[in-house]
Amino acid sequence: MINKKIFTVLALLVYVLAAASCKTDKLVPDVTESNKDINGTWTISSATQNGRELINLPNGMTHLADFKITFTDGKYTVENPVPFIVSGNGEYKFNDPKYPFDISFTAEGAPAPVKSTYQSPNIQGSRRIVLTFSPGCETNVYKYTLKRTN
């Protein structure tokens, strides 16, 4: 009889401890994602057209390395134009300032913005911008990887 009471008390104690230990706490990080900052001057470190590398070709498009785009607080300026999604200076906007997948460029005087996919990988310890777009003919797909110079 005493063994039965002890067993019942122990079973009840184990049940209470098990029930109390099953409480789940929500782990919410105390970090807020900041808006993507691309301010600065960027140059082309890699360029492909339809998957074919352009910069390292013999007699290739070495002038691509001279291209510069400077982003400053929602505006951009282009130096040494090359086949690009826009041909002049203007404004840019992300589809989402914290988690962008697209970037829209609106050149000065353009009737509508043009859109490119946007990726921001970290390559060799340095942030890059990868833009994929078709500047005219949809069968020509360019992919530029930009590297910050300052």
C-alpha positions in Angstrom: 0.0 0.0 0.0 2.9 2.4 0.9 4.6 1.4 -2.3 1.5 2.2 -4.3 1.3 5.7 -2.6 5.0 6.4 -3.3 4.6 5.2 -6.9 1.6 7.5 -7.3 3.4 10.5 -5.8 6.5 9.9 -7.9 4.4 9.5 -11.1 2.5 12.7 -10.3 5.8 14.5 -9.6 7.3 13.2 -12.9 4.2 14.3 -14.8 4.3 17.9 -13.3 8.0 18.2 -14.1 7.5 16.9 -17.6 4.6 19.3 -18.2 6.6 22.3 -16.9 9.6 21.5 -19.0 7.6 21.4 -22.3 7.0 25.2 -22.2 8.4 26.7 -25.4 9.8 30.2 -25.6 9.8 32.2 -28.7 13.3 33.2 -29.6 12.9 36.6 -31.3 16.2 38.2 -32.5 16.7 41.7 -31.2 18.1 42.8 -34.5 16.4 44.8 -37.2 17.4 44.5 -40.8 18.7 47.8 -42.3 18.0 49.1 -45.7 20.5 48.0 -48.4 23.1 50.7 -48.8 24.7 50.7 -52.3 26.0 54.3 -52.1 29.4 54.6 -53.8 31.1 54.0 -57.1 31.0 50.5 -58.7 32.8 49.0 -61.6 32.2 45.8 -63.6 34.3 42.9 -62.4 32.5 40.3 -64.5 30.2 40.5 -67.5 28.4 37.8 -69.4 26.1 37.9 -72.4 23.9 34.8 -72.7 26.3 33.0 -70.3 29.5 33.8 -72.2 32.2 35.8 -70.4 32.8 39.1 -72.2 35.8 40.7 -70.4 38.3 37.9 -70.8 37.7 37.2 -74.5 40.6 37.7 -76.9 39.8 41.1 -78.5 36.9 41.2 -76.1 35.0 44.0 -74.5 37.8 45.2 -72.3 36.2 48.7 -72.3 33.6 47.2 -69.9 36.2 47.6 -67.1 36.1 51.4 -67.7 32.4 51.6 -66.9 31.5 53.2 -63.6 28.1 53.7 -61.9 27.8 55.8 -58.8 24.8 55.4 -56.5 24.0 58.3 -54.2 20.8 58.4 -52.1 18.3 57.1 -54.8 20.2 58.6 -57.8 22.8 57.2 -60.1 25.3 58.6 -62.6 27.0 56.6 -65.3 30.6 57.1 -66.6 32.0 55.5 -69.8 28.7 54.0 -71.0 28.5 50.4 -72.2 25.6 48.2 -73.1 23.6 48.7 -69.9 20.0 48.7 -68.8 20.0 52.5 -69.1 22.1 54.9 -71.1 22.0 58.0 -68.9 21.9 59.3 -65.4 18.7 59.1 -63.3 17.1 57.6 -60.2 17.0 54.0 -58.9 14.6 52.2 -56.5 14.5 48.8 -54.9 11.3 46.7 -54.9 12.0 46.3 -51.1 14.5 48.4 -49.3 15.5 45.7 -46.8 15.2 42.5 -48.9 15.5 43.6 -52.6 15.2 41.2 -55.4 14.7 43.9 -58.2 16.1 47.3 -58.8 14.4 49.8 -61.1 16.3 52.5 -63.0 14.6 55.6 -64.4 16.8 57.6 -66.7 16.3 61.3 -66.9 13.6 62.0 -69.4 12.6 58.3 -69.7 8.8 57.7 -69.8 9.0 54.6 -67.5 11.5 52.8 -65.3 13.3 49.6 -66.4 13.9 46.7 -64.1 16.7 44.4 -63.4 17.1 41.5 -61.0 19.3 42.4 -58.0 21.5 40.1 -56.0 24.0 41.2 -53.4 26.5 38.3 -52.7 29.6 38.5 -50.6 32.5 37.4 -52.8 36.1 37.1 -51.4 35.0 39.1 -48.4 33.6 42.0 -50.5 30.0 42.9 -51.2 29.1 42.7 -54.9 26.0 43.7 -56.9 24.8 41.3 -59.6 22.4 42.7 -62.2 20.7 40.6 -64.8 18.9 42.4 -67.7 18.1 42.6 -71.4 18.8 46.1 -72.7 16.7 45.7 -75.9 16.5 42.4 -77.6 15.1 39.9 -75.0 17.3 37.1 -76.4 20.4 38.9 -75.2 20.7 38.6 -71.5 23.5 40.4 -69.8 24.7 39.7 -66.3 27.0 42.2 -64.7 28.8 41.7 -61.4 29.8 45.1 -59.9 32.5 45.7 -57.4 32.6 48.8 -55.1 35.7 51.0 -55.8 35.3 53.2 -52.8 
